[in-house]
Amino acid sequence: MIDIGSNSVRLVVYEGLTRVPVPIFNEKALCGLGREVLSTGRLAEDAVDKAFSALRRFRALCDSMQVGEVHALATAAARDAENGPAFIAQCEAICGTTIELLTGKREAELAALGIVSGVHEPDGVVGDLGGGSLELVDVKGHTVGAGITLPLGGLALQDRSARSTRKAEKIVKDTMPDADVLQHLAGRTFYAVGGTWRALARLHMFQKGYPLHVMHGYVIPAKEILEFTRIVHRGESDALAHIDVVSDARRPLLAYGALVLENVVRLGRPSEVFVSALGVREGLLYSKLAPEARGIDPLLAAAREFNELRARSPQHGEDLVTWTDALFASSPVLEESPEETRLRQAACLLSDISWRAHPDYRGEQSLNMIAHAAFVSVEHAERAYIALAVYFRHAGLSLDEDTPGAVLELVSTGLLDRARILGGAMRVGYLLSAAMPDTLPRTPLIVRDEHLVLTVPPDLSALVNERVLNRLRQLGKLIGRECRVEVVAPPAAVQEGR
């Protein structure tokens, strides 16, 4: 996909059109097409030349990578400039494909669909800050409202204010009250989309010493973001520690992005700001999926893909999902919300992805892979829960100096307890089955009559040794239940060969 934005021109090549599209190549060129559009009405010649040069390279890359289908879109700068039509025509000639010139309303819709595609049950307002414009649109679940567009992109503000943040502040304050959509934001989530806001969030992340450097799903409380954006737009960002984590090309726009975000939060009064790595491009891909594909849970889809690629037996991962479904449904002590169920199932699917590593490092490697994987539709605390559950499955259930402290910072006591319980259950399951399929369906583990009961058929009774019993006792201790093993003969029809 080729994205001709007001600040950057980007190529992203995906493996295919799936519910969880995986980028295999991603490159951008900061061309600044929107730099002078509001003051001159035209795209600057040097910016156009940079864009054409980038597009020629992107076309050559698509050819060498044998890309099957090229989608291309353009946003505010090309839309608003008087030489925009001629620019788009030349871009189409270079790229060899039709370029969709997005209206402000269409851009808002696609940004919202990007959030729908990568956030579990979103509820709030999506804001997509580009170089030329700001799009705002309400979203709840899969329902997307009517979007609006405002001329408050970073480059546009820089241009209109003659690089004066004081003038830019007045422009933002005069323009923002027109955004009626913000009247419905109070107490909900503001989903921040766009490179400038991601750069702000990255600076905040490092300034705070946050333990997980994954941008998608990074959440900042509203009060905290207000304080931070005020520091940045007052021109103090260069004095902040860790300013070097923001590229030199992005730094001039930080103050303008901070101004806009501060006013969104001040007027809309959201409870938090959710930083998204997904936006218009992902929204366009999502819009092209069949309805049944859109309904797939992207976290479970990604976990299943990892399971297929890296586990000894992918079917065993599916067996483990069903096996733990029965266990967790068998007792009020283990009762789950629907959200907790999907997280447990994802952990089961990811539980054997590091089996090729040295045994002493399987837990650590699994934790790092899961904590930093390009998963969507999962919050940071939930990501940490999944990673810790798989870590405990490999490393044991004790909490000591070897337990990764950075990830522990992200989870509550309740989530940590659930991670240890799930890790304990998986330790029983893997020892019983040796990670092979078809054993777990025949050896159910449930809570019955206040006991943790493992049932095995006679032909599998030799699998239960002292190591299995010790792990059962460990799990029973975590959930406050005594353990017992029942050897049950198969049904008569099976005994008689019928």
ABEGO torsion letter per residue (X at the ends): XBBBBAABBBBBBBAEBBABBBBABBBBBBAGAAAAAAAAGBBBAAAAAAAAAAAAAAAAAAAAAGBABBBBBBBAAAAABAAAAAAAAAAAAAAGBBBBBBBAAAAAAAAAAAAAAABBGBBEBBBBBBAABBBBBBBBEABBBBBBBBBABAAAAAAAAGGBAAAAAAAAAAAAAABAAAAAABGBBBBBBEAAAAAAAAAAAAAAGBABBBABGBBBBAAAAAAAAAAAAAGAAAABBGAAABBAAAAAAAAAAAAAAAAAAAAAGBABBBBBABBAAAAAAAAABBAAAAABBAAAAAAAAAAAAABABAAAAAAAAAAAAAAAAABAAABBBAAAAAAAAAAAAAAAAAAABBAAAAAAAAAAAAAABBBBGBBAAAAAAAAAAAAAAAAEABBBAABBAAAAAABBAAAAAAAAAAAAAAAAAAAAAGGBBGAAAABBBBBBGGBBBBBBBAAAAAABBAAAAAAAAAAAAAAGBBBBBBBBBBBAAAAAGX
